[in-house]
Amino acid sequence: MLEGKVCFVSGAARGKGNGRAIALKLASKGAHVATGDIRYEEAQGVAEEIKAMGRDSLAVKMDLGDYDQIKAGFDKIRKELGSVDVLVNNAAIMTNMATISAMEPDAWEKEIAVNLSGAFYCVKQVFDGMAEKKWGRIINISSVAGLMGGYGQCSYSSSKAGLIGFTKTIALEGARFGITANAVTLGIIGTDAFSDLPEKVREKIAGRVPMRKEGEPEDVASAVAFLASGEAKYITGANIMVTGGLDLFVF
C-alpha cells in the first residue's frame, strides 16, 4: 500500500506512544520510515525495529521547536532515504499546565513552538518536494483540547486548534499538486503518559468517554495509515476524530 514510500514521523520514541505505533504501522504497509525525536536513543530503538521488518529506517535527533535542527534532520533524511512522501506531525508537549493568569510567557512560547511552529517547519521541509513529484500526504495529529479547550491548558489547546486550521490551508495550497493534508484529532489514548496517571484518575477520565474506555495507539496508527494510503486520495482538509465520542455532547 505504501511500498517504497518514504515517511517521516515526529515524536516516535516512546515505547507505548502514538508516534511509535504510527511508524511501525507505516513500515508494515511497505514504507521506509524516518523518526525524529529529542529522545534520540529511544528513537534509534524504533528505527531498529523498523529495520528488522525489512524496511529502511533512520532516527534523527530533533527538537521540534528548533528550525535549524529540523532543517538539518531533513537534509540527513533526504541524503540517506530520499525525499519524504508522507509527513506525520505527531510530536507534542503538554508541560505547561497553568491558568491564563498564572501562565508564564516563556512557557506559552515553548508549547506553541513545539506543537504548532514545529509542524510548520516540517511542512516547509517537504512541501516543495511533494509538489514536484505531484504526490504527498501530510497528516497532523491534533487533540480534542483544540476543539473543546482545556482548563489550565490554553497554550496546548491553542496549539492543537492551530494545527487544524493549518491543515486546511495546507490542503488548499497542496490540492493542485496532488498533496493531501488531513488532521487526526485524538481523545483519551492509552499511551505511556496516560498509564502514568493513578488508576482512579484514569478511570475517572475514561468514564467521560461515551465508549467508557480509552483508545489505543494502534487505533491512531490505523487512521493515519488509511489517510497516507491511495485509498484516501480524495480526502483532504478533513479532521478525522479518534475520540471514542469524547467530542460529542453528552447529558
Contacts in CASP RR format, 6 or more apart in sequence:
PFRMAT RR
TARGET T0000
AUTHOR 0000-0000-0000
METHOD contacts of the structure
MODEL  1
MLEGKVCFVSGAARGKGNGRAIALKLASKGAHVATGDIRYEEAQGVAEEI
KAMGRDSLAVKMDLGDYDQIKAGFDKIRKELGSVDVLVNNAAIMTNMATI
SAMEPDAWEKEIAVNLSGAFYCVKQVFDGMAEKKWGRIINISSVAGLMGG
YGQCSYSSSKAGLIGFTKTIALEGARFGITANAVTLGIIGTDAFSDLPEK
VREKIAGRVPMRKEGEPEDVASAVAFLASGEAKYITGANIMVTGGLDLFV
F
1 29 0 8 1.000
1 30 0 8 1.000
1 225 0 8 1.000
1 229 0 8 1.000
1 230 0 8 1.000
1 231 0 8 1.000
2 26 0 8 1.000
2 29 0 8 1.000
2 30 0 8 1.000
2 31 0 8 1.000
2 86 0 8 1.000
2 225 0 8 1.000
2 228 0 8 1.000
2 229 0 8 1.000
3 29 0 8 1.000
3 30 0 8 1.000
3 31 0 8 1.000
4 30 0 8 1.000
4 31 0 8 1.000
4 32 0 8 1.000
5 30 0 8 1.000
5 31 0 8 1.000
5 32 0 8 1.000
5 85 0 8 1.000
5 86 0 8 1.000
5 228 0 8 1.000
6 31 0 8 1.000
6 32 0 8 1.000
6 33 0 8 1.000
6 34 0 8 1.000
6 77 0 8 1.000
6 81 0 8 1.000
6 82 0 8 1.000
6 83 0 8 1.000
6 84 0 8 1.000
6 85 0 8 1.000
6 86 0 8 1.000
7 23 0 8 1.000
7 26 0 8 1.000
7 31 0 8 1.000
7 32 0 8 1.000
7 33 0 8 1.000
7 34 0 8 1.000
7 84 0 8 1.000
7 85 0 8 1.000
7 86 0 8 1.000
7 87 0 8 1.000
7 88 0 8 1.000
7 228 0 8 1.000
8 33 0 8 1.000
8 34 0 8 1.000
8 35 0 8 1.000
8 36 0 8 1.000
8 74 0 8 1.000
8 77 0 8 1.000
8 84 0 8 1.000
8 86 0 8 1.000
8 87 0 8 1.000
8 88 0 8 1.000
8 122 0 8 1.000
8 126 0 8 1.000
9 19 0 8 1.000
9 22 0 8 1.000
9 23 0 8 1.000
9 26 0 8 1.000
9 33 0 8 1.000
9 34 0 8 1.000
9 35 0 8 1.000
9 36 0 8 1.000
9 88 0 8 1.000
9 90 0 8 1.000
10 19 0 8 1.000
10 35 0 8 1.000
10 36 0 8 1.000
10 37 0 8 1.000
10 62 0 8 1.000
10 64 0 8 1.000
10 88 0 8 1.000
10 89 0 8 1.000
10 90 0 8 1.000
10 91 0 8 1.000
10 118 0 8 1.000
10 122 0 8 1.000
11 19 0 8 1.000
11 35 0 8 1.000
11 36 0 8 1.000
11 37 0 8 1.000
11 43 0 8 1.000
11 64 0 8 1.000
11 90 0 8 1.000
11 91 0 8 1.000
12 19 0 8 1.000
12 20 0 8 1.000
12 22 0 8 1.000
12 23 0 8 1.000
12 35 0 8 1.000
12 36 0 8 1.000
12 37 0 8 1.000
12 43 0 8 1.000
12 46 0 8 1.000
12 90 0 8 1.000
13 20 0 8 1.000
13 35 0 8 1.000
13 36 0 8 1.000
13 37 0 8 1.000
13 38 0 8 1.000
13 39 0 8 1.000
13 40 0 8 1.000
13 42 0 8 1.000
13 43 0 8 1.000
13 46 0 8 1.000
14 20 0 8 1.000
14 39 0 8 1.000
14 42 0 8 1.000
14 191 0 8 1.000
14 192 0 8 1.000
14 193 0 8 1.000
15 42 0 8 1.000
15 46 0 8 1.000
15 192 0 8 1.000
16 190 0 8 1.000
16 191 0 8 1.000
16 192 0 8 1.000
16 195 0 8 1.000
16 217 0 8 1.000
17 191 0 8 1.000
17 192 0 8 1.000
17 193 0 8 1.000
17 217 0 8 1.000
18 90 0 8 1.000
18 141 0 8 1.000
18 186 0 8 1.000
18 189 0 8 1.000
18 191 0 8 1.000
18 217 0 8 1.000
18 220 0 8 1.000
18 221 0 8 1.000
19 35 0 8 1.000
19 88 0 8 1.000
19 90 0 8 1.000
19 217 0 8 1.000
19 220 0 8 1.000
19 221 0 8 1.000
20 46 0 8 1.000
20 217 0 8 1.000
21 216 0 8 1.000
21 217 0 8 1.000
21 218 0 8 1.000
21 220 0 8 1.000
21 221 0 8 1.000
22 88 0 8 1.000
22 90 0 8 1.000
22 217 0 8 1.000
22 220 0 8 1.000
22 221 0 8 1.000
22 224 0 8 1.000
22 225 0 8 1.000
23 33 0 8 1.000
23 35 0 8 1.000
23 46 0 8 1.000
23 50 0 8 1.000
24 46 0 8 1.000
24 49 0 8 1.000
24 50 0 8 1.000
24 53 0 8 1.000
24 221 0 8 1.000
25 218 0 8 1.000
25 221 0 8 1.000
25 222 0 8 1.000
25 224 0 8 1.000
25 225 0 8 1.000
26 33 0 8 1.000
26 86 0 8 1.000
26 88 0 8 1.000
26 221 0 8 1.000
26 224 0 8 1.000
26 225 0 8 1.000
26 228 0 8 1.000
27 33 0 8 1.000
27 50 0 8 1.000
27 53 0 8 1.000
27 55 0 8 1.000
27 57 0 8 1.000
28 53 0 8 1.000
29 225 0 8 1.000
29 228 0 8 1.000
29 229 0 8 1.000
30 55 0 8 1.000
31 55 0 8 1.000
31 85 0 8 1.000
31 86 0 8 1.000
31 228 0 8 1.000
32 55 0 8 1.000
32 56 0 8 1.000
32 57 0 8 1.000
32 81 0 8 1.000
33 47 0 8 1.000
33 50 0 8 1.000
33 55 0 8 1.000
33 57 0 8 1.000
34 47 0 8 1.000
34 57 0 8 1.000
34 58 0 8 1.000
34 59 0 8 1.000
34 60 0 8 1.000
34 77 0 8 1.000
34 81 0 8 1.000
34 84 0 8 1.000
35 43 0 8 1.000
35 46 0 8 1.000
35 47 0 8 1.000
35 57 0 8 1.000
35 58 0 8 1.000
35 59 0 8 1.000
35 60 0 8 1.000
36 43 0 8 1.000
36 59 0 8 1.000
36 60 0 8 1.000
36 61 0 8 1.000
36 62 0 8 1.000
36 73 0 8 1.000
36 91 0 8 1.000
37 43 0 8 1.000
37 59 0 8 1.000
37 61 0 8 1.000
37 62 0 8 1.000
37 91 0 8 1.000
38 61 0 8 1.000
38 62 0 8 1.000
38 63 0 8 1.000
38 64 0 8 1.000
40 59 0 8 1.000
40 60 0 8 1.000
40 61 0 8 1.000
43 59 0 8 1.000
43 60 0 8 1.000
43 61 0 8 1.000
44 59 0 8 1.000
45 59 0 8 1.000
46 57 0 8 1.000
46 59 0 8 1.000
47 57 0 8 1.000
47 58 0 8 1.000
47 59 0 8 1.000
48 57 0 8 1.000
50 56 0 8 1.000
50 57 0 8 1.000
51 57 0 8 1.000
56 81 0 8 1.000
58 76 0 8 1.000
58 77 0 8 1.000
58 80 0 8 1.000
58 81 0 8 1.000
60 72 0 8 1.000
60 73 0 8 1.000
60 76 0 8 1.000
60 77 0 8 1.000
61 69 0 8 1.000
62 69 0 8 1.000
62 70 0 8 1.000
62 73 0 8 1.000
63 69 0 8 1.000
63 114 0 8 1.000
64 70 0 8 1.000
64 91 0 8 1.000
64 113 0 8 1.000
64 114 0 8 1.000
64 115 0 8 1.000
64 118 0 8 1.000
64 119 0 8 1.000
64 121 0 8 1.000
64 122 0 8 1.000
65 110 0 8 1.000
65 113 0 8 1.000
65 114 0 8 1.000
65 117 0 8 1.000
65 118 0 8 1.000
65 121 0 8 1.000
67 117 0 8 1.000
67 118 0 8 1.000
67 121 0 8 1.000
70 118 0 8 1.000
70 121 0 8 1.000
70 122 0 8 1.000
70 125 0 8 1.000
71 121 0 8 1.000
71 125 0 8 1.000
74 84 0 8 1.000
74 122 0 8 1.000
74 125 0 8 1.000
74 126 0 8 1.000
77 84 0 8 1.000
78 84 0 8 1.000
83 126 0 8 1.000
83 129 0 8 1.000
83 130 0 8 1.000
83 133 0 8 1.000
84 125 0 8 1.000
84 126 0 8 1.000
84 129 0 8 1.000
84 130 0 8 1.000
85 130 0 8 1.000
85 133 0 8 1.000
85 135 0 8 1.000
85 136 0 8 1.000
85 137 0 8 1.000
86 136 0 8 1.000
86 137 0 8 1.000
86 138 0 8 1.000
86 139 0 8 1.000
86 228 0 8 1.000
87 122 0 8 1.000
87 123 0 8 1.000
87 126 0 8 1.000
87 137 0 8 1.000
87 138 0 8 1.000
87 139 0 8 1.000
88 139 0 8 1.000
88 141 0 8 1.000
88 224 0 8 1.000
88 228 0 8 1.000
89 118 0 8 1.000
89 119 0 8 1.000
89 122 0 8 1.000
89 123 0 8 1.000
89 138 0 8 1.000
89 139 0 8 1.000
89 140 0 8 1.000
89 141 0 8 1.000
89 163 0 8 1.000
90 141 0 8 1.000
91 114 0 8 1.000
91 115 0 8 1.000
91 118 0 8 1.000
92 114 0 8 1.000
92 115 0 8 1.000
92 141 0 8 1.000
92 143 0 8 1.000
92 156 0 8 1.000
92 159 0 8 1.000
92 160 0 8 1.000
93 110 0 8 1.000
93 111 0 8 1.000
93 114 0 8 1.000
93 115 0 8 1.000
94 111 0 8 1.000
94 153 0 8 1.000
94 156 0 8 1.000
94 193 0 8 1.000
95 107 0 8 1.000
95 110 0 8 1.000
95 111 0 8 1.000
96 103 0 8 1.000
96 107 0 8 1.000
96 108 0 8 1.000
96 110 0 8 1.000
96 111 0 8 1.000
96 153 0 8 1.000
96 155 0 8 1.000
96 156 0 8 1.000
97 152 0 8 1.000
97 153 0 8 1.000
98 104 0 8 1.000
98 107 0 8 1.000
98 152 0 8 1.000
99 151 0 8 1.000
99 152 0 8 1.000
99 154 0 8 1.000
100 152 0 8 1.000
100 154 0 8 1.000
103 152 0 8 1.000
103 154 0 8 1.000
103 155 0 8 1.000
107 155 0 8 1.000
108 154 0 8 1.000
108 155 0 8 1.000
111 155 0 8 1.000
111 156 0 8 1.000
111 159 0 8 1.000
112 155 0 8 1.000
112 158 0 8 1.000
112 159 0 8 1.000
115 156 0 8 1.000
115 159 0 8 1.000
115 160 0 8 1.000
115 163 0 8 1.000
116 158 0 8 1.000
116 159 0 8 1.000
116 162 0 8 1.000
116 163 0 8 1.000
116 166 0 8 1.000
119 140 0 8 1.000
119 163 0 8 1.000
119 166 0 8 1.000
120 166 0 8 1.000
123 138 0 8 1.000
123 166 0 8 1.000
123 170 0 8 1.000
126 138 0 8 1.000
127 138 0 8 1.000
127 170 0 8 1.000
127 173 0 8 1.000
127 174 0 8 1.000
127 179 0 8 1.000
130 136 0 8 1.000
130 138 0 8 1.000
130 174 0 8 1.000
130 177 0 8 1.000
130 178 0 8 1.000
130 179 0 8 1.000
131 174 0 8 1.000
131 177 0 8 1.000
131 178 0 8 1.000
131 179 0 8 1.000
134 177 0 8 1.000
134 178 0 8 1.000
135 178 0 8 1.000
135 179 0 8 1.000
136 178 0 8 1.000
136 179 0 8 1.000
136 180 0 8 1.000
137 179 0 8 1.000
137 180 0 8 1.000
137 181 0 8 1.000
137 227 0 8 1.000
137 228 0 8 1.000
137 232 0 8 1.000
138 167 0 8 1.000
138 170 0 8 1.000
138 179 0 8 1.000
138 180 0 8 1.000
138 181 0 8 1.000
138 182 0 8 1.000
139 181 0 8 1.000
139 182 0 8 1.000
139 183 0 8 1.000
139 184 0 8 1.000
139 224 0 8 1.000
139 227 0 8 1.000
139 228 0 8 1.000
140 163 0 8 1.000
140 164 0 8 1.000
140 166 0 8 1.000
140 167 0 8 1.000
140 181 0 8 1.000
140 182 0 8 1.000
140 183 0 8 1.000
140 184 0 8 1.000
141 163 0 8 1.000
141 183 0 8 1.000
141 184 0 8 1.000
141 186 0 8 1.000
141 220 0 8 1.000
141 224 0 8 1.000
142 160 0 8 1.000
142 161 0 8 1.000
142 163 0 8 1.000
142 164 0 8 1.000
142 167 0 8 1.000
142 183 0 8 1.000
142 184 0 8 1.000
142 185 0 8 1.000
142 186 0 8 1.000
142 239 0 8 1.000
143 156 0 8 1.000
143 157 0 8 1.000
143 160 0 8 1.000
143 185 0 8 1.000
143 186 0 8 1.000
143 187 0 8 1.000
144 185 0 8 1.000
144 186 0 8 1.000
144 187 0 8 1.000
144 241 0 8 1.000
144 243 0 8 1.000
144 246 0 8 1.000
144 247 0 8 1.000
145 153 0 8 1.000
145 156 0 8 1.000
145 157 0 8 1.000
145 160 0 8 1.000
146 157 0 8 1.000
146 158 0 8 1.000
146 160 0 8 1.000
146 161 0 8 1.000
146 162 0 8 1.000
146 164 0 8 1.000
146 185 0 8 1.000
147 161 0 8 1.000
147 164 0 8 1.000
147 185 0 8 1.000
147 247 0 8 1.000
148 157 0 8 1.000
148 247 0 8 1.000
149 157 0 8 1.000
149 161 0 8 1.000
150 156 0 8 1.000
150 157 0 8 1.000
160 185 0 8 1.000
163 183 0 8 1.000
164 183 0 8 1.000
164 185 0 8 1.000
164 239 0 8 1.000
167 181 0 8 1.000
167 182 0 8 1.000
167 183 0 8 1.000
167 237 0 8 1.000
167 239 0 8 1.000
168 181 0 8 1.000
168 237 0 8 1.000
170 179 0 8 1.000
170 181 0 8 1.000
170 237 0 8 1.000
171 180 0 8 1.000
171 181 0 8 1.000
171 182 0 8 1.000
171 236 0 8 1.000
171 237 0 8 1.000
174 180 0 8 1.000
174 181 0 8 1.000
174 236 0 8 1.000
175 236 0 8 1.000
180 227 0 8 1.000
180 232 0 8 1.000
180 233 0 8 1.000
180 235 0 8 1.000
180 236 0 8 1.000
180 237 0 8 1.000
181 236 0 8 1.000
181 237 0 8 1.000
182 227 0 8 1.000
182 232 0 8 1.000
182 235 0 8 1.000
182 236 0 8 1.000
182 237 0 8 1.000
182 238 0 8 1.000
182 239 0 8 1.000
182 240 0 8 1.000
183 237 0 8 1.000
183 238 0 8 1.000
183 239 0 8 1.000
183 240 0 8 1.000
184 220 0 8 1.000
184 223 0 8 1.000
184 224 0 8 1.000
184 227 0 8 1.000
184 239 0 8 1.000
184 240 0 8 1.000
184 242 0 8 1.000
185 239 0 8 1.000
185 240 0 8 1.000
185 241 0 8 1.000
185 242 0 8 1.000
185 243 0 8 1.000
185 247 0 8 1.000
186 220 0 8 1.000
186 242 0 8 1.000
186 243 0 8 1.000
187 209 0 8 1.000
187 215 0 8 1.000
187 242 0 8 1.000
187 243 0 8 1.000
187 244 0 8 1.000
187 246 0 8 1.000
187 247 0 8 1.000
188 194 0 8 1.000
188 205 0 8 1.000
188 206 0 8 1.000
188 208 0 8 1.000
188 209 0 8 1.000
188 214 0 8 1.000
188 215 0 8 1.000
188 243 0 8 1.000
188 246 0 8 1.000
189 214 0 8 1.000
189 215 0 8 1.000
189 216 0 8 1.000
189 217 0 8 1.000
189 219 0 8 1.000
189 220 0 8 1.000
189 242 0 8 1.000
190 214 0 8 1.000
190 215 0 8 1.000
190 216 0 8 1.000
190 217 0 8 1.000
191 217 0 8 1.000
194 202 0 8 1.000
194 205 0 8 1.000
194 214 0 8 1.000
195 202 0 8 1.000
197 205 0 8 1.000
202 214 0 8 1.000
205 214 0 8 1.000
206 212 0 8 1.000
206 213 0 8 1.000
206 214 0 8 1.000
208 246 0 8 1.000
208 250 0 8 1.000
209 243 0 8 1.000
209 244 0 8 1.000
209 245 0 8 1.000
209 246 0 8 1.000
210 244 0 8 1.000
210 245 0 8 1.000
210 246 0 8 1.000
210 248 0 8 1.000
210 250 0 8 1.000
211 244 0 8 1.000
211 245 0 8 1.000
215 242 0 8 1.000
215 244 0 8 1.000
219 242 0 8 1.000
220 242 0 8 1.000
223 240 0 8 1.000
223 242 0 8 1.000
226 232 0 8 1.000
227 235 0 8 1.000
227 240 0 8 1.000
241 247 0 8 1.000
END
